[in-house]
Amino acid sequence: MDLSVIPWDAVLGIAVGFGLAAAAGFRMFVPLLAAGVAAKAGVLELSPGFVWLASTPALAALGTATILEVGAYSVPWLDQLLDVIATPTAVAAGMLAAASVVVDLPPVLKWTAVVLAGGAAGMTQGATVFTRFKSTTLTGGLGNPVVSALELVSAVVTSALAIFLPLLTLVAVLLLLVFFTRRVHGVVFGRGGGLRAGAAEDVTPGARPRVPRGPG
């Protein structure tokens, strides 16, 4: 398969898809609503099979779902319960948003891009879960509405950037993926690596053993 002949529209579609998928990690209905509104206005091209997103019934349903989601996340402790459900559904919403805008690609490439976009949604969703958990721990849930408001703003801004500045958004999402992966690797393996390094230092060949001194 010659990747050099991928149409420019397909490249832009992938960029838009990754941006919308990342936004789904903040609020899963916002990017779907944004894609539908943009397609309705003629700004965004939807892939075959997803034209229904721009229909009036779909926009009404997505708008209602967005309002309910935003309201639910404004209630402390309820937002924590929603995260249990939202994590897998955000990935699914991100994949759906990406699939709706990726055009002019062979099926294998398209669905590979969609699955990777789902990973971007999982990344941002994981970051929001961690932030909300810290807010709940430090403020007893009183600071959670502020976190939820910032997530909503992030979802709206990311969706808008994905539609109007897709390539810039794609670069930002990829950089965030690298940063997030390195942070997770550091949390999981950093301390263990330090312990292993310390153990190796204690048994260095030729080193004089340390003899503990008594009092005085």
ChimeraX commands (.cxc) that place a marker at each C-alpha (Angstrom):
marker #1 position 0.00,0.00,0.00 radius 0.5
marker #1 position 1.54,3.28,-1.10 radius 0.5
marker #1 position 1.13,5.79,1.73 radius 0.5
marker #1 position 2.50,8.58,-0.43 radius 0.5
marker #1 position -0.74,8.77,-2.39 radius 0.5
marker #1 position -2.98,9.40,0.61 radius 0.5
marker #1 position -5.22,12.36,-0.31 radius 0.5
marker #1 position -4.78,15.62,1.55 radius 0.5
marker #1 position -8.41,15.47,2.63 radius 0.5
marker #1 position -7.67,12.17,4.35 radius 0.5
marker #1 position -4.74,13.70,6.23 radius 0.5
marker #1 position -6.92,16.56,7.41 radius 0.5
marker #1 position -9.64,14.08,8.36 radius 0.5
marker #1 position -7.19,12.15,10.54 radius 0.5
marker #1 position -6.05,15.38,12.20 radius 0.5
marker #1 position -9.64,16.45,12.88 radius 0.5
marker #1 position -10.47,12.97,14.16 radius 0.5
marker #1 position -7.61,12.93,16.65 radius 0.5
marker #1 position -8.54,16.37,17.93 radius 0.5
marker #1 position -12.20,15.48,18.37 radius 0.5
marker #1 position -11.28,12.20,20.03 radius 0.5
marker #1 position -9.03,14.01,22.50 radius 0.5
marker #1 position -11.91,16.39,23.27 radius 0.5
marker #1 position -14.15,13.39,23.99 radius 0.5
marker #1 position -11.91,12.59,26.94 radius 0.5
marker #1 position -12.99,15.88,28.52 radius 0.5
marker #1 position -16.70,15.69,27.62 radius 0.5
marker #1 position -17.80,12.88,25.35 radius 0.5
marker #1 position -20.83,14.55,23.74 radius 0.5
marker #1 position -19.23,17.95,23.04 radius 0.5
marker #1 position -17.05,16.88,20.07 radius 0.5
marker #1 position -19.89,14.89,18.50 radius 0.5
marker #1 position -22.15,17.94,18.81 radius 0.5
marker #1 position -19.39,20.17,17.42 radius 0.5
marker #1 position -18.87,17.85,14.45 radius 0.5
marker #1 position -22.60,17.79,13.73 radius 0.5
marker #1 position -22.94,21.58,13.95 radius 0.5
marker #1 position -19.87,22.13,11.77 radius 0.5
marker #1 position -21.15,19.69,9.17 radius 0.5
marker #1 position -24.58,21.35,9.25 radius 0.5
marker #1 position -22.90,24.69,8.58 radius 0.5
marker #1 position -20.89,23.23,5.70 radius 0.5
marker #1 position -17.56,23.69,7.46 radius 0.5
marker #1 position -16.79,20.00,8.00 radius 0.5
marker #1 position -17.17,16.97,5.74 radius 0.5
marker #1 position -18.54,13.83,7.35 radius 0.5
marker #1 position -17.58,10.39,6.15 radius 0.5
marker #1 position -20.21,8.18,4.48 radius 0.5
marker #1 position -22.51,6.61,7.04 radius 0.5
marker #1 position -22.18,9.48,9.51 radius 0.5
marker #1 position -24.16,12.18,7.74 radius 0.5
marker #1 position -26.90,11.61,10.31 radius 0.5
marker #1 position -24.78,13.54,12.85 radius 0.5
marker #1 position -25.76,16.77,11.05 radius 0.5
marker #1 position -29.48,15.99,11.08 radius 0.5
marker #1 position -31.79,18.07,13.26 radius 0.5
marker #1 position -32.92,15.12,15.46 radius 0.5
marker #1 position -29.30,14.09,16.07 radius 0.5
marker #1 position -28.26,17.64,16.95 radius 0.5
marker #1 position -31.18,17.96,19.33 radius 0.5
marker #1 position -30.31,14.65,21.01 radius 0.5
marker #1 position -26.61,15.52,21.26 radius 0.5
marker #1 position -27.41,18.97,22.63 radius 0.5
marker #1 position -29.66,17.48,25.31 radius 0.5
marker #1 position -27.06,14.85,26.18 radius 0.5
marker #1 position -24.38,17.55,26.45 radius 0.5
marker #1 position -26.49,19.62,28.84 radius 0.5
marker #1 position -27.22,16.58,31.02 radius 0.5
marker #1 position -23.55,15.55,31.03 radius 0.5
marker #1 position -22.37,19.04,31.98 radius 0.5
marker #1 position -24.98,19.27,34.74 radius 0.5
marker #1 position -24.13,15.87,36.18 radius 0.5
marker #1 position -20.42,16.65,36.32 radius 0.5
marker #1 position -21.18,19.80,38.29 radius 0.5
marker #1 position -22.36,17.74,41.26 radius 0.5
marker #1 position -19.52,16.72,43.62 radius 0.5
marker #1 position -19.17,12.96,44.24 radius 0.5
marker #1 position -21.62,12.21,41.45 radius 0.5
marker #1 position -18.84,13.14,39.04 radius 0.5
marker #1 position -16.64,10.48,40.66 radius 0.5
marker #1 position -19.28,7.83,40.01 radius 0.5
marker #1 position -19.70,9.02,36.44 radius 0.5
marker #1 position -15.97,8.58,35.80 radius 0.5
marker #1 position -16.37,4.83,36.26 radius 0.5
marker #1 position -18.84,4.77,33.36 radius 0.5
marker #1 position -17.34,7.64,31.36 radius 0.5
marker #1 position -13.88,6.14,30.93 radius 0.5
marker #1 position -14.84,3.36,28.49 radius 0.5
marker #1 position -17.65,5.38,26.92 radius 0.5
marker #1 position -15.30,8.33,26.31 radius 0.5
marker #1 position -13.00,6.03,24.33 radius 0.5
marker #1 position -16.00,4.81,22.31 radius 0.5
marker #1 position -17.19,8.39,21.76 radius 0.5
marker #1 position -13.70,9.40,20.64 radius 0.5
marker #1 position -13.57,6.55,18.16 radius 0.5
marker #1 position -17.04,7.46,16.87 radius 0.5
marker #1 position -16.05,11.12,16.46 radius 0.5
marker #1 position -12.88,10.13,14.60 radius 0.5
marker #1 position -14.71,7.66,12.36 radius 0.5
marker #1 position -17.23,10.36,11.42 radius 0.5
marker #1 position -14.58,12.63,9.88 radius 0.5
marker #1 position -11.88,10.30,8.51 radius 0.5
marker #1 position -12.54,10.15,4.76 radius 0.5
marker #1 position -10.87,8.87,1.58 radius 0.5
marker #1 position -8.88,6.11,3.29 radius 0.5
marker #1 position -8.79,2.34,2.78 radius 0.5
marker #1 position -10.69,0.51,5.57 radius 0.5
marker #1 position -7.53,-0.85,7.22 radius 0.5
marker #1 position -5.92,2.58,7.49 radius 0.5
marker #1 position -9.15,4.25,8.51 radius 0.5
marker #1 position -9.91,1.91,11.39 radius 0.5
marker #1 position -6.29,1.90,12.52 radius 0.5
marker #1 position -6.49,5.68,12.78 radius 0.5
marker #1 position -9.84,5.40,14.59 radius 0.5
marker #1 position -8.43,2.98,17.18 radius 0.5
marker #1 position -5.42,5.22,17.77 radius 0.5
marker #1 position -7.77,8.17,18.16 radius 0.5
marker #1 position -9.60,6.18,20.82 radius 0.5
marker #1 position -6.28,6.03,22.66 radius 0.5
marker #1 position -6.14,9.83,22.59 radius 0.5
marker #1 position -9.60,9.95,24.16 radius 0.5
marker #1 position -8.49,7.48,26.83 radius 0.5
marker #1 position -5.43,9.64,27.54 radius 0.5
marker #1 position -7.38,12.83,28.19 radius 0.5
marker #1 position -10.05,10.94,30.12 radius 0.5
marker #1 position -7.38,9.39,32.32 radius 0.5
marker #1 position -5.91,12.82,32.99 radius 0.5
marker #1 position -9.33,14.17,34.04 radius 0.5
marker #1 position -9.97,11.21,36.34 radius 0.5
marker #1 position -6.61,11.74,38.03 radius 0.5
marker #1 position -7.21,15.50,38.39 radius 0.5
marker #1 position -10.69,14.98,39.85 radius 0.5
marker #1 position -9.38,12.36,42.27 radius 0.5
marker #1 position -6.75,14.80,43.54 radius 0.5
marker #1 position -9.38,17.53,43.84 radius 0.5
marker #1 position -11.65,15.21,45.83 radius 0.5
marker #1 position -8.78,14.21,48.10 radius 0.5
marker #1 position -7.54,17.74,48.75 radius 0.5
marker #1 position -10.85,19.64,48.90 radius 0.5
marker #1 position -13.36,16.96,49.84 radius 0.5
marker #1 position -15.09,17.47,46.49 radius 0.5
marker #1 position -15.65,21.22,46.93 radius 0.5
marker #1 position -13.18,22.01,44.15 radius 0.5
marker #1 position -14.66,19.51,41.72 radius 0.5
marker #1 position -17.09,21.96,40.05 radius 0.5
marker #1 position -14.09,24.11,39.12 radius 0.5
marker #1 position -12.37,21.06,37.62 radius 0.5
marker #1 position -15.55,20.21,35.72 radius 0.5
marker #1 position -15.83,23.74,34.35 radius 0.5
marker #1 position -12.21,23.61,33.14 radius 0.5
marker #1 position -12.90,20.26,31.47 radius 0.5
marker #1 position -15.90,21.71,29.65 radius 0.5
marker #1 position -13.83,24.66,28.41 radius 0.5
marker #1 position -11.10,22.25,27.31 radius 0.5
marker #1 position -13.63,20.13,25.42 radius 0.5
marker #1 position -15.10,23.14,23.59 radius 0.5
marker #1 position -11.72,24.71,22.78 radius 0.5
marker #1 position -10.17,21.42,21.65 radius 0.5
marker #1 position -13.17,20.63,19.44 radius 0.5
marker #1 position -13.04,24.09,17.84 radius 0.5
marker #1 position -9.30,23.86,17.24 radius 0.5
marker #1 position -9.68,20.37,15.77 radius 0.5
marker #1 position -12.17,21.68,13.22 radius 0.5
marker #1 position -10.48,24.97,12.31 radius 0.5
marker #1 position -6.77,24.21,13.00 radius 0.5
marker #1 position -6.59,20.43,12.63 radius 0.5
marker #1 position -2.87,20.03,11.93 radius 0.5
marker #1 position -1.85,22.17,14.88 radius 0.5
marker #1 position -4.24,20.23,17.09 radius 0.5
marker #1 position -2.85,16.90,15.84 radius 0.5
marker #1 position 0.69,17.95,16.77 radius 0.5
marker #1 position -0.50,19.06,20.21 radius 0.5
marker #1 position -2.33,15.76,20.79 radius 0.5
marker #1 position 0.70,13.72,19.75 radius 0.5
marker #1 position 2.94,15.73,22.09 radius 0.5
marker #1 position 0.48,15.19,24.92 radius 0.5
marker #1 position 0.45,11.46,24.18 radius 0.5
marker #1 position 4.24,11.35,24.45 radius 0.5
marker #1 position 4.19,13.43,27.65 radius 0.5
marker #1 position 1.44,11.34,29.23 radius 0.5
marker #1 position 3.18,8.08,28.32 radius 0.5
marker #1 position 6.44,9.28,29.86 radius 0.5
marker #1 position 4.68,10.41,33.03 radius 0.5
marker #1 position 2.92,7.07,33.41 radius 0.5
marker #1 position 6.20,5.24,32.79 radius 0.5
marker #1 position 7.89,7.41,35.41 radius 0.5
marker #1 position 5.17,6.75,38.00 radius 0.5
marker #1 position 5.14,3.00,37.39 radius 0.5
marker #1 position 8.85,2.33,36.94 radius 0.5
marker #1 position 10.64,5.39,38.34 radius 0.5
marker #1 position 10.74,4.39,41.98 radius 0.5
marker #1 position 11.46,0.76,41.23 radius 0.5
marker #1 position 14.31,1.79,38.96 radius 0.5
marker #1 position 15.74,3.88,41.77 radius 0.5
marker #1 position 15.61,0.94,44.16 radius 0.5
marker #1 position 17.31,-1.32,41.67 radius 0.5
marker #1 position 20.01,1.27,41.12 radius 0.5
marker #1 position 20.57,1.51,44.85 radius 0.5
marker #1 position 20.81,-2.24,45.21 radius 0.5
marker #1 position 23.31,-2.41,42.38 radius 0.5
marker #1 position 25.42,0.22,44.09 radius 0.5
marker #1 position 25.53,-1.81,47.30 radius 0.5
marker #1 position 26.96,-4.88,45.57 radius 0.5
marker #1 position 29.43,-3.16,43.25 radius 0.5
marker #1 position 32.43,-5.48,42.72 radius 0.5
marker #1 position 35.54,-4.27,44.52 radius 0.5
marker #1 position 33.67,-1.90,46.77 radius 0.5
marker #1 position 34.51,-1.99,50.48 radius 0.5
marker #1 position 31.58,-3.13,52.59 radius 0.5
marker #1 position 30.11,-0.51,54.84 radius 0.5
marker #1 position 30.48,-1.41,58.51 radius 0.5
marker #1 position 27.96,0.34,60.75 radius 0.5
marker #1 position 29.54,2.23,63.60 radius 0.5
marker #1 position 28.23,1.98,67.09 radius 0.5
marker #1 position 27.48,4.92,69.35 radius 0.5
marker #1 position 30.39,7.18,69.93 radius 0.5
marker link #1:1,2 radius 0.2
marker link #1:2,3 radius 0.2
marker link #1:3,4 radius 0.2
marker link #1:4,5 radius 0.2
marker link #1:5,6 radius 0.2
marker link #1:6,7 radius 0.2
marker link #1:7,8 radius 0.2
marker link #1:8,9 radius 0.2
marker link #1:9,10 radius 0.2
marker link #1:10,11 radius 0.2
marker link #1:11,12 radius 0.2
marker link #1:12,13 radius 0.2
marker link #1:13,14 radius 0.2
marker link #1:14,15 radius 0.2
marker link #1:15,16 radius 0.2
marker link #1:16,17 radius 0.2
marker link #1:17,18 radius 0.2
marker link #1:18,19 radius 0.2
marker link #1:19,20 radius 0.2
marker link #1:20,21 radius 0.2
marker link #1:21,22 radius 0.2
marker link #1:22,23 radius 0.2
marker link #1:23,24 radius 0.2
marker link #1:24,25 radius 0.2
marker link #1:25,26 radius 0.2
marker link #1:26,27 radius 0.2
marker link #1:27,28 radius 0.2
marker link #1:28,29 radius 0.2
marker link #1:29,30 radius 0.2
marker link #1:30,31 radius 0.2
marker link #1:31,32 radius 0.2
marker link #1:32,33 radius 0.2
marker link #1:33,34 radius 0.2
marker link #1:34,35 radius 0.2
marker link #1:35,36 radius 0.2
marker link #1:36,37 radius 0.2
marker link #1:37,38 radius 0.2
marker link #1:38,39 radius 0.2
marker link #1:39,40 radius 0.2
marker link #1:40,41 radius 0.2
marker link #1:41,42 radius 0.2
marker link #1:42,43 radius 0.2
marker link #1:43,44 radius 0.2
marker link #1:44,45 radius 0.2
marker link #1:45,46 radius 0.2
marker link #1:46,47 radius 0.2
marker link #1:47,48 radius 0.2
marker link #1:48,49 radius 0.2
marker link #1:49,50 radius 0.2
marker link #1:50,51 radius 0.2
marker link #1:51,52 radius 0.2
marker link #1:52,53 radius 0.2
marker link #1:53,54 radius 0.2
marker link #1:54,55 radius 0.2
marker link #1:55,56 radius 0.2
marker link #1:56,57 radius 0.2
marker link #1:57,58 radius 0.2
marker link #1:58,59 radius 0.2
marker link #1:59,60 radius 0.2
marker link #1:60,61 radius 0.2
marker link #1:61,62 radius 0.2
marker link #1:62,63 radius 0.2
marker link #1:63,64 radius 0.2
marker link #1:64,65 radius 0.2
marker link #1:65,66 radius 0.2
marker link #1:66,67 radius 0.2
marker link #1:67,68 radius 0.2
marker link #1:68,69 radius 0.2
marker link #1:69,70 radius 0.2
marker link #1:70,71 radius 0.2
marker link #1:71,72 radius 0.2
marker link #1:72,73 radius 0.2
marker link #1:73,74 radius 0.2
marker link #1:74,75 radius 0.2
marker link #1:75,76 radius 0.2
marker link #1:76,77 radius 0.2
marker link #1:77,78 radius 0.2
marker link #1:78,79 radius 0.2
marker link #1:79,80 radius 0.2
marker link #1:80,81 radius 0.2
marker link #1:81,82 radius 0.2
marker link #1:82,83 radius 0.2
marker link #1:83,84 radius 0.2
marker link #1:84,85 radius 0.2
marker link #1:85,86 radius 0.2
marker link #1:86,87 radius 0.2
marker link #1:87,88 radius 0.2
marker link #1:88,89 radius 0.2
marker link #1:89,90 radius 0.2
marker link #1:90,91 radius 0.2
marker link #1:91,92 radius 0.2
marker link #1:92,93 radius 0.2
marker link #1:93,94 radius 0.2
marker link #1:94,95 radius 0.2
marker link #1:95,96 radius 0.2
marker link #1:96,97 radius 0.2
marker link #1:97,98 radius 0.2
marker link #1:98,99 radius 0.2
marker link #1:99,100 radius 0.2
marker link #1:100,101 radius 0.2
marker link #1:101,102 radius 0.2
marker link #1:102,103 radius 0.2
marker link #1:103,104 radius 0.2
marker link #1:104,105 radius 0.2
marker link #1:105,106 radius 0.2
marker link #1:106,107 radius 0.2
marker link #1:107,108 radius 0.2
marker link #1:108,109 radius 0.2
marker link #1:109,110 radius 0.2
marker link #1:110,111 radius 0.2
marker link #1:111,112 radius 0.2
marker link #1:112,113 radius 0.2
marker link #1:113,114 radius 0.2
marker link #1:114,115 radius 0.2
marker link #1:115,116 radius 0.2
marker link #1:116,117 radius 0.2
marker link #1:117,118 radius 0.2
marker link #1:118,119 radius 0.2
marker link #1:119,120 radius 0.2
marker link #1:120,121 radius 0.2
marker link #1:121,122 radius 0.2
marker link #1:122,123 radius 0.2
marker link #1:123,124 radius 0.2
marker link #1:124,125 radius 0.2
marker link #1:125,126 radius 0.2
marker link #1:126,127 radius 0.2
marker link #1:127,128 radius 0.2
marker link #1:128,129 radius 0.2
marker link #1:129,130 radius 0.2
marker link #1:130,131 radius 0.2
marker link #1:131,132 radius 0.2
marker link #1:132,133 radius 0.2
marker link #1:133,134 radius 0.2
marker link #1:134,135 radius 0.2
marker link #1:135,136 radius 0.2
marker link #1:136,137 radius 0.2
marker link #1:137,138 radius 0.2
marker link #1:138,139 radius 0.2
marker link #1:139,140 radius 0.2
marker link #1:140,141 radius 0.2
marker link #1:141,142 radius 0.2
marker link #1:142,143 radius 0.2
marker link #1:143,144 radius 0.2
marker link #1:144,145 radius 0.2
marker link #1:145,146 radius 0.2
marker link #1:146,147 radius 0.2
marker link #1:147,148 radius 0.2
marker link #1:148,149 radius 0.2
marker link #1:149,150 radius 0.2
marker link #1:150,151 radius 0.2
marker link #1:151,152 radius 0.2
marker link #1:152,153 radius 0.2
marker link #1:153,154 radius 0.2
marker link #1:154,155 radius 0.2
marker link #1:155,156 radius 0.2
marker link #1:156,157 radius 0.2
marker link #1:157,158 radius 0.2
marker link #1:158,159 radius 0.2
marker link #1:159,160 radius 0.2
marker link #1:160,161 radius 0.2
marker link #1:161,162 radius 0.2
marker link #1:162,163 radius 0.2
marker link #1:163,164 radius 0.2
marker link #1:164,165 radius 0.2
marker link #1:165,166 radius 0.2
marker link #1:166,167 radius 0.2
marker link #1:167,168 radius 0.2
marker link #1:168,169 radius 0.2
marker link #1:169,170 radius 0.2
marker link #1:170,171 radius 0.2
marker link #1:171,172 radius 0.2
marker link #1:172,173 radius 0.2
marker link #1:173,174 radius 0.2
marker link #1:174,175 radius 0.2
marker link #1:175,176 radius 0.2
marker link #1:176,177 radius 0.2
marker link #1:177,178 radius 0.2
marker link #1:178,179 radius 0.2
marker link #1:179,180 radius 0.2
marker link #1:180,181 radius 0.2
marker link #1:181,182 radius 0.2
marker link #1:182,183 radius 0.2
marker link #1:183,184 radius 0.2
marker link #1:184,185 radius 0.2
marker link #1:185,186 radius 0.2
marker link #1:186,187 radius 0.2
marker link #1:187,188 radius 0.2
marker link #1:188,189 radius 0.2
marker link #1:189,190 radius 0.2
marker link #1:190,191 radius 0.2
marker link #1:191,192 radius 0.2
marker link #1:192,193 radius 0.2
marker link #1:193,194 radius 0.2
marker link #1:194,195 radius 0.2
marker link #1:195,196 radius 0.2
marker link #1:196,197 radius 0.2
marker link #1:197,198 radius 0.2
marker link #1:198,199 radius 0.2
marker link #1:199,200 radius 0.2
marker link #1:200,201 radius 0.2
marker link #1:201,202 radius 0.2
marker link #1:202,203 radius 0.2
marker link #1:203,204 radius 0.2
marker link #1:204,205 radius 0.2
marker link #1:205,206 radius 0.2
marker link #1:206,207 radius 0.2
marker link #1:207,208 radius 0.2
marker link #1:208,209 radius 0.2
marker link #1:209,210 radius 0.2
marker link #1:210,211 radius 0.2
marker link #1:211,212 radius 0.2
marker link #1:212,213 radius 0.2
marker link #1:213,214 radius 0.2
marker link #1:214,215 radius 0.2
marker link #1:215,216 radius 0.2
view
